[in-house]
Amino acid sequence: MFAARIAGTPLMLAALLAIAFDPAAAVADPRQEAEAVVLAFNAAFAKKDVEGVVSHVLPGGVKFDLKPAHADQSGDHKLVQELQEHWYGVAPILLGAVQSYTRKPEIIDIHAAADTATVWARITTEMLPPGAKKPTVRNFTETYFLVRTPQGWKIGAMMDDRATDNLTTGAPPAKK
């Protein structure tokens, strides 16, 4: 009874004890959950795991490309693309066009409210084009818009401020 008075109410005490004995009973911070998805998305890309990349995006989600990623794509540039289709197309082309590729995210800011979150990340990539002795380093910011689904947080939209580079990617693969 004394402990209940200290905690304020028996219900409060029960909640505190549940959390103390079962940390999973604590309410998760949606900002940390959203950050974990963005980090897992980038880790999958760095491991060349295209299915892992796509597993973090919402079916029907969109990718906004304000400018083409590569100079040889200027004629085929689309402002908006379906997110899963984008990564199924980009990842194999990019990873096939370079000797090595690393991708390191640094979370800049996170906002979460109810079942939506926005994550800003500074991305540093290093790619070693064929025949090159030094990697090309790129820094840009990606913005991720996430939504909580019954399957957990998913990336529903993405946008970046990446500059157009001179990497030749070849023609995009035909749709299946």
Secondary structure, 3 states (H helix, E strand, C coil): CHHHHHHCCHHHHHHHHHHHHCHHHCCCCHHHHHHHHHHHHHHHHHCCCHHHHHCCEEEEEEEECCCCCEHHHHHHCCCEEEHHHHHHHHHHHHHHHCCEEEEEEEEEEEEEECCEEEEEEEEEEEEECCCCCCCEEEEEEEEEEEEEECCEEEEEEEEECCCCECCCCCCCCCCC
